């Protein structure tokens, strides 16, 4: 194990790897900033809120961010919580979206908060014009990512990559890795559900300015309805949608939602390549699983040994 832990306090740099007693890193897919929690014992070094933190493990850049919480107990152990740059984007604002893509919004966000950008994939899809009022910048971007998925069928991840804000197509985050009951996994939990985010009929309604009436677009899966009962998704579309766009969106939504929601949690040996949004092949014989899985959230524990808890989307 090779660990490099550096903090910047009042303009001075300190290497504290030998002082750290606990360290964990948590990352969630399109659900806020990543978090680094660590503890150390030292009377002389006082880490303060706003201090910079960087963490490298076995040569991999794990985290770069800033301290937001410091706690000290009677045993003189100091516990620190740090977040990446996306923490600053939890601020609420009023933002006009006009002829913008997700990529455009992220550039605006980073420019507003003075954040460094890295790889910004071109998401392509032009979002409908809207005024986003009293929402956080993160929620606005996440909503835009969802709109892009429903209309274009492409999924993107917003994340901080060691101090640079990035937008990544999930296809870019596919790992050549297998995890399973015969490969690094020592415990798991599996669930299937149609109780949330499952629809086998999609109905979209759009106002028609020429006729003055509403146009309805409906697609469904009769076999799924026979099996599960009719579960309908309904949405009122912006007037700018034409018939072909509305039909394409309905088809995309049915494809997206007409399947059982499966969740899988794994406890396994750690791999520094795994972050939220990345994917790998999962193989678990008891549930006949042999497919690519997307990481919804991951918590890495680095001491005394590197392990990780994964929540996955199937």
Residue pairs with C-beta under 8 A, 6 or more apart in sequence:
1 57
1 58
1 306
2 57
2 58
2 59
3 17
3 20
3 23
3 55
3 56
3 57
3 58
3 302
4 15
4 17
4 54
4 55
4 56
4 57
5 15
5 16
5 17
5 20
5 23
5 38
5 53
5 54
5 55
5 56
6 13
6 14
6 15
6 16
6 53
6 54
6 55
7 13
7 14
7 16
7 45
7 47
7 51
7 52
7 53
7 67
8 14
8 51
8 52
8 53
9 45
9 46
9 47
9 48
9 51
10 48
14 45
16 40
16 42
16 45
19 40
19 41
19 42
19 45
20 38
20 39
20 40
20 303
21 39
21 40
21 41
21 77
21 303
22 37
22 38
22 39
22 79
22 303
23 36
23 37
23 38
23 39
23 55
23 301
23 302
23 303
24 36
24 37
24 38
24 299
24 300
24 301
24 302
25 34
25 35
25 36
25 37
25 55
25 62
25 63
25 299
25 300
25 302
26 34
26 35
26 37
26 297
26 298
26 299
26 300
27 34
27 35
27 159
27 275
27 276
27 297
27 298
28 34
28 276
28 296
28 297
29 157
29 276
29 277
29 294
29 295
29 296
29 297
29 313
30 142
30 145
30 157
30 158
30 276
30 277
31 142
31 276
31 297
32 86
32 87
32 90
32 138
33 65
33 83
33 84
33 85
33 86
33 87
33 89
33 90
33 160
34 63
34 65
34 83
34 84
34 86
34 159
34 160
34 275
34 276
35 81
35 82
35 83
36 53
36 55
36 62
36 63
36 65
36 81
36 82
36 83
37 79
37 80
37 81
37 82
38 55
38 79
38 80
38 82
39 77
39 78
39 79
39 80
40 77
40 78
40 80
41 75
41 76
41 77
41 78
42 78
43 76
47 67
47 70
47 78
47 80
48 67
48 70
49 67
49 68
49 69
49 70
50 66
50 67
51 66
51 67
52 64
52 65
52 66
52 67
53 63
53 64
53 65
53 66
53 67
53 80
53 82
54 61
54 63
54 64
54 162
54 163
55 62
55 63
55 64
56 62
57 272
57 302
57 306
58 272
60 272
60 273
61 161
61 162
62 162
62 272
62 300
63 82
63 84
63 162
64 84
64 160
64 162
64 163
65 82
65 83
65 84
65 85
65 87
65 160
65 163
66 82
66 83
66 85
66 87
67 80
67 81
67 82
68 81
68 82
68 83
68 87
69 80
69 81
70 78
70 79
70 80
70 81
71 78
71 79
71 80
72 78
72 79
73 79
84 160
84 163
85 113
85 115
85 116
85 160
85 163
85 165
86 138
86 158
86 159
86 160
86 165
88 113
88 115
89 109
89 113
89 115
89 136
89 137
89 138
89 141
90 136
90 137
90 138
91 113
91 136
91 137
92 134
92 135
92 136
93 135
93 136
93 137
94 131
94 132
94 133
94 134
95 105
95 108
95 131
95 132
95 135
95 137
95 140
96 129
96 130
96 131
96 132
97 105
97 127
97 128
97 129
97 130
97 131
97 132
97 140
97 144
98 129
99 126
99 129
100 108
100 126
100 127
100 144
101 122
101 123
101 124
101 125
101 126
101 127
101 144
101 148
102 123
102 125
102 127
102 141
102 144
102 145
102 148
102 156
102 167
103 120
103 121
103 122
103 123
103 167
105 127
105 140
105 141
105 144
106 117
106 120
106 141
106 158
106 165
106 167
107 117
107 120
109 115
109 137
109 141
109 165
110 116
110 117
110 165
112 137
113 137
115 165
116 163
116 164
116 165
117 164
117 165
117 166
118 161
118 164
118 165
118 166
119 161
119 164
119 166
119 167
119 168
120 165
120 166
120 167
121 156
121 167
121 168
121 169
121 172
123 145
123 148
123 152
123 154
123 156
123 167
124 148
124 152
124 154
125 147
125 148
125 151
125 152
125 154
127 144
127 147
127 148
128 147
128 238
128 240
129 240
132 140
132 143
135 143
138 158
141 158
142 158
145 155
145 156
145 158
148 154
148 156
149 155
149 156
149 256
150 249
150 252
150 253
150 256
151 245
151 248
151 249
151 252
152 252
153 252
153 255
153 256
154 169
155 169
155 170
156 167
156 168
156 169
156 170
157 166
157 167
157 168
157 170
157 173
157 276
157 277
158 165
158 166
158 167
159 165
159 166
159 168
159 275
159 276
159 277
160 166
168 277
170 277
170 279
170 294
173 275
173 277
173 278
173 279
174 278
174 279
174 280
174 292
175 273
175 274
175 278
175 279
175 280
177 271
177 273
177 274
177 280
177 281
178 280
178 281
178 282
178 283
179 185
179 266
179 268
179 271
179 280
179 281
179 282
179 283
180 281
180 282
180 283
180 284
180 285
180 289
181 188
181 283
181 284
181 285
181 286
182 283
182 285
183 283
184 268
184 269
184 271
185 266
185 267
185 268
185 284
186 267
186 268
186 269
187 266
187 267
188 264
188 265
188 266
188 267
188 284
189 264
189 265
190 262
190 263
190 264
190 265
190 284
190 287
190 289
191 262
191 263
191 264
192 260
192 261
192 262
193 260
193 261
193 262
193 263
194 228
194 231
194 260
194 261
195 261
196 261
197 257
197 261
198 228
198 231
198 257
198 258
198 259
198 260
198 261
199 231
199 232
199 233
199 253
199 254
199 257
199 258
200 220
200 221
200 224
200 225
200 228
200 230
200 231
200 254
200 257
200 258
201 218
201 219
201 220
201 221
201 225
201 230
201 231
201 232
201 233
201 254
202 218
202 219
202 220
202 232
202 233
202 250
202 253
202 254
202 257
203 216
203 217
203 218
203 232
203 233
203 234
203 235
203 250
204 216
204 217
204 218
204 234
204 235
204 236
204 237
204 246
204 249
204 250
204 253
205 214
205 215
205 216
205 217
205 234
205 235
205 236
205 237
206 214
206 215
206 217
206 236
206 237
206 238
206 239
206 241
206 246
207 214
207 215
207 239
208 214
208 215
209 239
215 243
215 246
217 243
217 246
217 247
217 250
218 250
219 247
219 250
219 251
219 254
220 230
220 254
221 254
221 258
224 258
233 253
233 257
235 253
237 246
237 249
241 249
262 313
262 314
263 296
263 311
263 312
263 313
263 314
264 282
264 284
264 289
264 293
264 311
264 312
264 314
265 309
265 310
265 311
265 312
266 282
266 309
266 310
266 312
267 307
267 308
267 309
267 310
268 307
268 308
268 310
269 306
269 307
269 308
270 300
270 301
270 302
270 305
270 306
270 307
270 308
271 308
272 300
272 306
274 280
274 295
274 298
274 300
274 308
274 310
275 295
275 298
276 295
276 296
276 297
276 298
277 294
277 295
278 294
278 295
279 292
279 293
279 294
279 295
280 292
280 293
280 295
281 290
281 291
281 292
281 293
282 289
282 290
282 291
282 292
282 293
282 312
282 314
283 289
283 290
289 314
291 314
293 312
293 313
293 314
294 312
294 313
295 310
295 311
295 312
295 313
296 311
296 312
296 313
297 310
297 311
298 308
298 309
298 310
298 311
299 308
299 309
300 306
300 307
300 308
301 307
301 308
301 309
